Amino acid sequence: MKFADLGPVRTPTPNGDHIAFDCPKCGGAHVIGVRVGPNGWTESGEFPATTSFEPSIRVLGQCEWQGFVTNGEIRTV
């Protein structure tokens, strides 16, 4: 699955960018958010086509999805 297909939106904040996207497990029933920058995820690549985040992303308290965004692809673990 392509990260770009999940409707990612970048919102700049004073503490780093916030990136929200539809949950790949639930088909958009809820949104996943990550904070990129100090004390958050590391981002590389061109947004959204080749975006990568480190470390993995884990949703707690909803669907429990865990996976990676690597080179613009979603990989569930």
C-alpha positions as CSV (number, residue, x, y, z in Angstrom):
1,M,0.0,0.0,0.0
2,K,1.3,3.5,-0.9
3,F,1.6,6.1,1.9
4,A,0.3,8.7,-0.5
5,D,-3.0,6.8,-0.9
6,L,-3.7,7.3,2.8
7,G,-4.3,11.1,2.4
8,P,-1.3,12.3,4.4
9,V,-1.4,15.9,5.5
10,R,1.6,17.9,6.9
11,T,0.9,20.7,9.5
12,P,3.9,22.7,10.6
13,T,4.1,23.4,14.4
14,P,6.7,25.2,16.5
15,N,7.8,21.8,17.9
16,G,8.1,20.0,14.5
17,D,5.7,19.0,11.8
18,H,2.6,17.0,12.6
19,I,1.7,14.5,9.9
20,A,-1.8,12.8,9.9
21,F,-2.9,10.0,7.6
22,D,-5.7,7.5,7.4
23,C,-5.1,4.2,9.2
24,P,-4.0,1.5,6.8
25,K,-5.6,-1.3,8.9
26,C,-9.0,0.4,9.3
27,G,-9.4,2.0,5.9
28,G,-9.6,5.5,7.3
29,A,-12.0,4.8,10.2
30,H,-9.5,6.9,12.3
31,V,-6.5,9.0,11.6
32,I,-2.9,8.3,12.7
33,G,-0.7,11.2,13.7
34,V,3.0,11.4,14.1
35,R,5.2,14.4,15.1
36,V,8.4,14.8,13.1
37,G,11.3,16.6,14.7
38,P,12.9,16.8,18.1
39,N,11.7,14.0,20.4
40,G,9.5,12.6,17.6
41,W,9.9,10.5,14.4
42,T,12.7,11.0,12.0
43,E,11.5,11.6,8.4
44,S,13.4,11.2,5.1
45,G,12.4,11.2,1.5
46,E,10.1,13.4,-0.6
47,F,6.7,13.9,1.0
48,P,4.5,11.9,0.4
49,A,5.9,9.8,-2.5
50,T,9.1,8.5,-1.0
51,T,8.5,9.3,2.7
52,S,10.2,7.1,5.4
53,F,9.7,7.4,9.1
54,E,11.9,5.9,11.9
55,P,11.1,4.1,14.1
56,S,8.0,2.1,13.4
57,I,4.5,3.5,14.2
58,R,2.2,1.8,16.7
59,V,-1.4,2.7,17.4
60,L,-2.4,2.2,21.0
61,G,-5.9,2.0,22.2
62,Q,-7.7,1.7,18.9
63,C,-6.9,-0.9,16.3
64,E,-3.4,-1.7,17.5
65,W,-1.9,-1.3,14.0
66,Q,1.9,-1.4,13.9
67,G,4.0,-0.9,10.9
68,F,6.6,1.0,8.9
69,V,6.4,3.8,6.3
70,T,9.5,3.2,4.1
71,N,10.2,4.8,0.8
72,G,6.5,5.7,0.4
73,E,5.2,2.2,1.2
74,I,3.3,0.9,4.2
75,R,4.5,-2.4,5.7
76,T,2.4,-3.9,8.6
77,V,4.2,-6.0,11.2
